[in-house]
């Protein structure tokens, strides 16, 4: 019977070999698609679209002008803020330096007049005292001369004090208040400059102009996107792998992207592995159908390869471990 059992033994060995081969993890390939994370470029200010500097399908560089809205109101507000800042700054300088030279000159001239009047009053008092002693004038006239000297002397002292005050800066409270006015005017100017700058928008990243959503002459509400861009670093491939292959993949690992029409396969690196599983199609989980348990994987191609991929494009993802 040994010869009769030999064919059966061979079949068992062959079946074991096949089962052993099937039990080995086979990375194989997975179907996926290209997805783009679009950047919607808008302005925080409303206005009429006066200039659209790009068109759909155009590749642009960072810093390139995208669009401009009418800005007459914002430009006027900026000029107003500039003048208000100049006024507040000049007032602060005036308080710090005291009165103007012309005003000080007026006070000095008034002091010179008062000093001359005081000198005449002193001379007249000396004459009146001599005349009074000789009996030439009444006491009332002498008293008037003395009062005139006191009056002119007081006026001289007042104007001398006024000159000292004119040379002093404003009081501390005045300086503090005016400094606050200057700061407020500067903040208003900064705000006006920002609003005016929001009317002209340039690209902050290079990439593809995927679409334009308004035409020149149309009114654009604040925050409404005008240009939809796709930077190359925002292009990614999404695919699903079975639970049995998940352990062979990790973040940063390289995979190969194959697509119809591509000149050559593209290398991408896994950037995300889902932590939760999905069923396709929905079934009740069991050991028999665990091969239907899949996990979402995302991979990003190199920036220079990304333009070859287009959102929605079906691709085949391969991994050769």
C-alpha positions in Angstrom: 0.0 0.0 0.0 2.9 2.4 0.2 2.5 3.2 -3.5 -1.3 3.8 -3.0 -0.7 6.3 -0.2 2.0 8.2 -2.0 -0.3 10.3 -4.3 -2.5 11.2 -1.3 0.6 12.3 0.6 1.7 14.4 -2.3 -1.7 16.1 -2.5 -1.6 16.9 1.3 1.8 18.4 1.0 0.8 20.4 -2.0 -2.2 21.8 -0.2 -0.1 22.6 2.8 2.3 24.4 0.6 -0.5 26.5 -1.0 -2.0 27.3 2.4 1.4 28.3 3.7 1.9 30.6 0.7 -1.6 32.2 1.2 -0.9 32.8 4.8 2.1 35.0 4.1 1.4 38.8 4.0 1.1 40.0 0.5 1.4 43.8 0.2 0.0 43.7 -3.3 -1.6 46.9 -4.5 -4.6 49.0 -3.5 -7.0 51.2 -5.3 -7.1 54.9 -4.3 -7.7 58.4 -5.6 -6.1 61.8 -5.6 -7.4 64.5 -3.3 -6.5 68.1 -3.0 -6.8 70.4 0.1 -7.8 73.6 -1.6 -6.9 77.1 -0.3 -9.7 79.6 -0.7 -8.3 83.1 -1.0 -10.5 86.0 0.0 -10.4 89.5 1.5 -11.6 90.5 4.9 -13.1 93.6 3.3 -16.1 93.9 0.9 -15.8 95.7 -2.4 -16.1 95.7 -6.2 -13.6 93.4 -7.9 -11.6 95.8 -10.0 -8.7 93.5 -11.0 -8.3 89.8 -11.4 -4.7 89.1 -12.2 -4.8 85.3 -12.6 -6.8 82.8 -14.5 -7.9 79.2 -14.0 -5.2 76.6 -14.7 -2.4 79.1 -14.2 0.6 78.1 -12.0 1.7 81.1 -9.9 4.5 81.8 -7.4 4.3 83.1 -3.9 3.9 86.8 -3.7 2.2 87.1 -7.1 -0.8 89.4 -7.2 -4.1 87.6 -7.3 -6.8 90.3 -7.3 -7.6 93.9 -6.2 -10.8 95.4 -4.9 -11.8 99.0 -5.2 -10.3 100.9 -2.3 -11.4 104.5 -2.5 -13.1 104.6 0.9 -10.1 102.8 2.6 -7.6 105.2 1.0 -9.5 108.2 2.3 -9.7 106.7 5.7 -5.9 106.1 5.6 -5.3 109.8 4.7 -7.5 110.9 7.5 -5.6 108.8 10.0 -2.3 110.2 8.7 -3.4 113.7 9.3 -4.8 112.9 12.8 -1.5 111.4 13.8 0.4 114.5 12.5 -1.9 116.7 14.6 -1.6 114.7 17.8 2.2 114.5 17.4 2.5 118.3 16.8 0.4 119.0 19.9 2.6 116.7 22.0 5.7 118.5 20.8 4.1 121.8 21.6 3.3 120.8 25.1 6.8 119.5 25.6 8.6 122.6 24.5 6.4 125.2 26.1 5.1 128.3 24.2 6.3 129.3 20.8 9.1 131.8 20.4 6.7 134.4 19.0 4.6 134.1 22.1 7.6 134.4 24.4 8.7 137.5 22.5 5.4 139.2 23.2 5.8 138.5 26.9 9.3 139.9 26.9 8.1 143.1 25.2 5.4 143.5 27.8 8.0 143.0 30.5 10.2 145.7 29.0 7.3 148.1 29.0 6.5 147.2 32.6 10.1 147.8 33.6 10.1 151.2 31.9 6.9 152.1 33.7 8.3 151.0 37.0 11.5 153.1 36.4 9.4 156.2 35.7 7.2 155.5 38.7 10.3 155.3 41.0 11.7 158.6 39.6 8.3 160.3 40.1 8.1 159.0 43.7 11.5 160.5 44.5 10.5 163.8 43.1 7.2 163.8 44.9 8.9 162.9 48.2 11.2 166.0 47.8 8.2 168.2 46.9 6.2 167.0 49.8 9.0 167.8 52.3 9.1 171.3 50.8 5.4 171.6 51.1 4.9 171.7 47.3 2.4 168.9 47.0 -0.3 167.3 49.0 0.1 163.9 50.8 -2.6 162.4 48.5 -0.3 162.9 45.5 2.6 161.3 47.3 0.5 158.3 48.2 -0.5 158.0 44.6 3.1 157.9 43.5 3.9 155.3 46.0 1.0 153.2 44.9 2.1 153.5 41.3 5.5 152.2 42.2 4.0 149.2 43.9 1.7 148.6 40.9 4.4 148.7 38.3 6.7 146.6 40.4 4.0 143.9 40.8 3.5 144.0 37.0 7.2 143.5 36.4 7.3 140.5 38.8 4.2 139.0 37.1 5.7 139.2 33.6 9.0 137.8 34.8 7.2 134.8 36.3 5.2 134.4 33.0 8.5 134.2 31.1 9.6 131.4 33.4 6.3 129.5 32.9 6.5 130.0 29.1 9.8 128.2 29.0 8.5 125.2 30.9 6.9 122.1 29.3 3.3 121.2 30.0 2.2 119.6 33.1 2.8 115.8 33.6 -0.9 115.1 33.2 -1.1 117.0 30.0 1.9 115.2 28.6 0.4 111.8 29.6 -2.9 112.6 28.0 -1.4 113.9 24.8 0.9 110.9 24.5 -2.2 108.7 24.8 -3.7 110.7 21.9 -0.6 110.1 19.8 -0.8 106.3 20.5 -4.5 106.2 19.6 -3.8 108.0 16.4 -1.0 105.6 15.5 -3.3 102.6 16.2 -6.0 104.2 14.0 -3.4 104.6 11.2 -2.2 101.0 11.6 -5.8 99.8 11.3 -6.5 102.0 8.2 -3.3 100.7 6.6 -4.3 97.1 7.3 -7.8 97.6 5.8 -6.3 99.3 2.7 -3.8 96.4 2.3 -6.7 93.9 2.5 -8.0 95.3 -0.8 -5.0 94.0 -2.7 -4.3 90.3 -2.1 -1.2 88.4 -3.2 -0.5 84.6 -3.0 1.2 83.5 0.1 2.1 80.2 -1.4 2.9 79.0 -4.9 0.6 76.5 -6.7 -2.1 76.0 -9.2 -5.0 78.4 -9.6 -7.7 75.7 -9.6 -10.6 78.1 -10.1 -11.7 81.8 -10.0 -15.1 82.4 -8.5 -15.8 86.1 -9.5 -15.4 88.3 -12.5 -14.2 91.9 -12.6 -17.0 94.3 -11.9 -18.8 92.0 -9.5 -19.4 92.9 -5.9 -17.7 90.6 -3.4 -18.9 90.3 0.2 -16.3 90.3 2.9 -14.8 86.8 3.4 -16.1 85.4 0.1 -13.3 83.5 -1.7 -12.3 84.9 -5.1 -9.5 82.4 -6.0 -9.3 78.7 -5.2 -5.7 77.5 -5.2 -4.1 74.1 -4.9 -0.5 74.3 -3.5 1.5 71.2 -4.6 2.1 70.2 -0.9 -1.6 69.9 -0.5 -2.0 67.1 -3.0 -2.4 63.7 -1.4 -3.5 60.2 -2.3 -6.1 58.3 -0.2 -6.4 54.6 -0.3 -7.7 51.8 1.9 -5.8 48.7 3.0 -7.1 45.5 4.6 -6.5 44.9 8.3 -4.2 42.1 7.5 -1.8 44.4 5.7 -1.9 47.3 8.2 1.0 46.0 10.3 3.3 46.3 7.3 2.7 50.0 6.9 3.9 52.9 9.0 4.1 56.7 8.8 6.9 58.0 6.6 7.1 54.8 4.6 7.4 55.0 0.8 4.7 53.7 -1.6 4.5 53.8 -5.4 1.7 55.6 -7.1 0.7 54.4 -10.6 -1.8 56.3 -12.6 -3.1 56.2 -16.2 -1.4 58.8 -18.4 1.5 59.4 -16.0 4.9 59.3 -17.6 6.3 57.3 -14.8 5.3 56.0 -11.4 5.4 58.5 -8.5 6.8 57.9 -5.1 4.8 59.1 -2.1 5.3 58.8 1.6 2.6 57.8 4.0 1.6 60.8 6.2 -1.5 59.4 8.0 -2.9 56.0 9.0 -6.4 55.9 10.4 -6.8 54.6 13.9 -10.3 53.4 13.3 -11.4 50.8 10.9 -14.1 50.8 8.3 -16.1 48.0 6.7 -16.6 47.6 3.0 -19.3 46.5 2.5 -20.9 46.8 5.9 -20.9 43.4 7.5 -21.0 41.9 10.9 -17.5 41.3 12.1 -16.2 37.8 12.4 -13.0 36.0 11.9 -14.3 34.8 8.5 -14.8 38.2 7.1 -12.0 40.1 8.7 -10.5 40.6 5.3 -13.3 43.2 4.7 -12.0 45.4 7.5 -10.0 48.3 6.0 -8.1 51.3 7.2 -7.8 54.7 5.5 -4.2 55.6 4.5 -3.0 59.0 3.2 0.3 59.6 1.4 1.9 62.8 0.0 4.0 62.8 -3.1 7.1 65.0 -3.4 6.3 68.7 -4.2 7.9 68.4 -7.7 5.8 65.3 -8.5 2.5 66.6 -7.2 1.5 68.6 -10.4 1.3 65.2 -12.3 -1.6 64.2 -10.0 -5.1 65.7 -10.3 -7.9 65.7 -7.6 -10.4 62.9 -8.3 -8.0 60.9 -10.4 -8.0 57.1 -9.7 -4.7 55.6 -8.9 -3.1 52.3 -7.9 -0.9 52.2 -4.8 1.8 49.6 -4.6 4.1 48.7 -1.8 6.9 46.2 -2.2 8.1 45.3 1.3 
